[in-house]
Amino acid sequence: MTFGGEDWRRSPKLAREMFAVFPVMRDLHELLYYLSEALGWPAAGPVRAELEVAVKETERLTLHNPAALGRLDVAAHRHGVNGVLLRASELARAEVKGKKKDRRGADLIGASLRGASLRGASLRGAYLIGADLREADLRVADVIGADFRDADVRGADFTGALFLIQSQLDAAKGDGSTKLPPSLRAPGHWSG
């Protein structure tokens, strides 16, 4: 444990240091989440060894003391890990038949994508703020870093979406007909 079980309420002198280290730890644990997910994909077999090395290195970084974490270049580590995550994603998405859309980093703010087939698409880092994704098929779509703030995902199918995290769903508007991977939950603010 980075602070040996202490918390900022009982140890106010540590508060500043804890708050400085928190975003670093959050980013490292997010990377571990992505790496663990990719390790579970049979299609990622060819990069399994690289994924395992990235997990070990990322876990090692989480064990650093607060001073070392404060000096850590998380962006550089993320860049290195991103390469193997991208290769794993490409392998998983290659199993989807047909041409796959590449919308990496695309400005899809307010886009009308209702009922769109985005299965196997790359939506890495796409801006989907306020987009209409009702009933869209996002199965096996790579959504790492995609911004779903205020996107309407009612009835969308995220089953098997790659690298989808809870905070992305929390930022979107969905309902009981939105299909999610079993590891994630519908936010309380979603309707029906």
C-alpha positions in Angstrom: 0.0 0.0 0.0 1.3 3.4 -1.0 0.5 5.1 2.3 0.6 2.1 4.6 -3.1 2.1 5.4 -3.2 5.8 6.4 -5.9 8.1 5.0 -6.1 11.9 4.6 -8.7 12.3 7.3 -6.6 10.7 10.0 -3.3 12.0 8.7 -4.1 15.5 7.2 -0.3 16.1 6.6 -0.5 13.4 3.9 -3.5 14.9 2.2 -1.7 16.9 -0.4 0.6 14.0 -1.3 -2.3 11.6 -1.5 -4.3 13.9 -3.7 -1.2 14.4 -6.0 -0.7 10.6 -6.3 -4.4 9.6 -6.8 -4.6 10.5 -10.5 -1.4 8.5 -11.2 -2.8 5.4 -9.4 -6.1 5.8 -11.1 -4.4 5.8 -14.5 -2.3 2.8 -13.6 -5.3 0.8 -12.4 -7.3 1.8 -15.5 -4.4 0.4 -17.6 -4.5 -2.8 -15.5 -8.2 -3.1 -16.2 -7.7 -2.8 -20.0 -4.8 -5.3 -19.9 -6.8 -7.8 -17.9 -9.7 -7.5 -20.3 -7.4 -8.1 -23.3 -5.8 -11.1 -21.6 -9.3 -12.7 -21.5 -9.8 -12.5 -25.3 -8.9 -15.8 -27.1 -8.1 -13.8 -30.2 -5.4 -11.9 -28.4 -3.3 -15.1 -28.0 -0.5 -13.9 -30.3 0.2 -10.9 -28.0 -0.5 -12.7 -24.7 3.2 -12.6 -23.6 3.4 -8.9 -24.3 0.2 -8.3 -22.4 1.5 -10.3 -19.4 4.8 -8.3 -19.4 2.7 -5.0 -19.5 0.6 -6.2 -16.6 3.7 -7.0 -14.5 5.4 -3.7 -15.3 2.2 -1.8 -14.5 1.7 -3.7 -11.3 5.3 -2.9 -10.3 4.7 0.8 -10.9 1.7 0.7 -8.5 4.0 -0.4 -5.7 6.2 2.7 -6.0 6.3 5.1 -3.0 4.5 8.4 -3.3 7.6 10.4 -4.3 8.4 8.0 -7.1 4.7 8.0 -8.2 4.8 11.8 -8.3 7.8 11.6 -10.7 6.3 8.9 -12.9 5.7 9.7 -16.5 2.3 8.0 -16.8 1.8 9.3 -20.3 5.0 7.5 -21.5 4.0 4.3 -19.8 0.4 4.5 -21.2 1.9 5.1 -24.7 4.0 1.9 -24.4 1.0 -0.1 -23.1 -1.2 1.3 -25.8 0.7 -0.4 -28.5 0.0 -3.9 -27.2 -3.6 -2.9 -26.4 -4.1 -1.7 -30.0 -2.7 -5.0 -31.4 -5.0 -7.0 -29.1 -7.9 -4.9 -30.3 -7.0 -5.4 -33.9 -6.8 -9.2 -33.4 -10.2 -9.3 -31.6 -11.9 -7.0 -34.2 -10.4 -9.1 -37.1 -12.9 -11.8 -36.1 -15.8 -9.6 -37.1 -16.7 -10.3 -40.7 -16.9 -7.4 -43.2 -15.4 -4.0 -43.4 -14.9 -2.3 -40.1 -15.2 1.5 -39.6 -12.1 3.3 -38.4 -13.3 6.4 -36.5 -10.3 6.8 -34.2 -10.4 10.3 -32.7 -13.3 11.3 -34.9 -15.5 14.3 -34.1 -18.9 12.7 -33.9 -20.3 15.3 -31.6 -24.1 15.3 -31.9 -23.9 12.8 -34.8 -27.0 10.9 -35.8 -25.9 7.2 -35.5 -29.2 5.7 -34.6 -29.2 2.0 -35.5 -25.7 2.3 -37.0 -23.7 -0.9 -37.4 -20.5 -0.1 -35.6 -19.7 -3.7 -34.9 -15.9 -4.2 -34.8 -15.3 -0.4 -35.4 -12.4 1.5 -33.9 -13.9 4.4 -31.9 -10.7 4.9 -29.9 -10.8 8.5 -28.6 -13.8 9.4 -30.6 -15.9 12.4 -29.5 -19.4 11.1 -29.3 -20.7 13.9 -27.0 -24.5 14.2 -27.4 -24.5 11.6 -30.3 -27.6 9.7 -31.0 -26.5 6.0 -30.7 -30.0 4.6 -30.0 -30.1 1.0 -31.1 -26.6 1.1 -32.5 -24.6 -2.1 -32.7 -21.3 -1.5 -30.8 -20.4 -5.2 -30.3 -16.7 -5.8 -30.4 -16.1 -2.0 -31.1 -13.0 -0.6 -29.5 -14.2 2.3 -27.4 -11.0 3.0 -25.4 -11.0 6.7 -24.5 -14.3 7.4 -26.4 -16.2 10.3 -24.9 -19.9 9.3 -24.4 -20.9 12.4 -22.4 -24.7 12.9 -22.9 -24.7 10.4 -25.8 -28.1 8.7 -26.1 -27.4 4.9 -26.0 -30.9 3.7 -25.3 -31.2 0.3 -26.9 -27.6 0.2 -28.0 -25.7 -3.1 -27.8 -22.4 -2.8 -26.0 -22.1 -6.6 -25.5 -18.5 -7.5 -26.0 -17.4 -3.8 -26.6 -13.7 -3.6 -26.1 -12.3 -1.5 -23.3 -15.6 0.0 -22.2 -15.4 1.3 -18.7 -18.1 2.3 -16.1 -17.4 6.0 -16.3 -18.2 6.0 -20.0 -21.6 4.6 -19.3 -22.1 6.9 -16.3 -21.7 9.9 -18.7 -24.2 8.5 -21.2 -28.0 8.3 -21.3 -29.3 4.8 -21.5 -32.2 2.7 -20.4 -33.2 -0.9 -19.6 -32.9 -1.9 -23.2 -29.2 -1.0 -23.5 -27.2 -4.2 -23.6 -24.1 -4.2 -21.5 -21.2 -6.5 -20.8 -21.7 -8.5 -17.6 -18.9 -6.7 -15.8 -20.6 -3.3 -16.0 -23.9 -2.0 -14.7 -26.5 0.4 -15.8 -26.1 3.7 -14.0 -28.8 4.7 -11.5 -29.8 7.8 -13.6 -30.7 5.7 -16.7 -34.5 5.3 -17.3 -36.4 2.1 -17.2 
